[in-house]
Amino acid sequence: MNKNIFKQNNPQFHMQKKRGDFLPKDIKGQGLSVNAIILIILGLVVLVILILGFTVGWNKIFPFVKSNNVQNIVTACETACTTGAKYDYCTVQREVNDGTNPKIKDADTTCEKLASGGKYTGRNYGVEICSAITCATETPPAP
């Protein structure tokens, strides 16, 4: 009786490559399941999208996604009015992005101008006039 317990004589466990076979069918091994391959591909796609988004910019990758910051500006203007922050209400130019028109940031995008008038009055952004703050109107110097 052979006492070598490490030697296997069972022919189905012999992993021998037949001559001429590129991928022999009798070699046993652990393969990747279909689910693992799909998850790896999905992970790589998400990784590529994240890398492109942070390097190139999200607006260039997803131009169809419109951003809107009008509510943030309305809240900032209400906060400036409530706290009596005259500089924030009268002077700070806000970058308005309503999602339909091009982004604007000029002298008419202060809270005062967005509330009381200016060239963007027709867009009705919803900024309320602050009765607690009086902004000084600039008059041109006399020649």
Secondary structure, DSSP 8 states (H G I E B T S, - for coil): ----SS----GGG-----TT-SS-TT-------HHHHHHHHHHHHHHHHHHHHHHH-HHHH-TT-----HHHHHHHHHHHHHHT-HHHHHT----B--SSS--B-SGGGSHHHHHH-STTGGG-------SS-----------
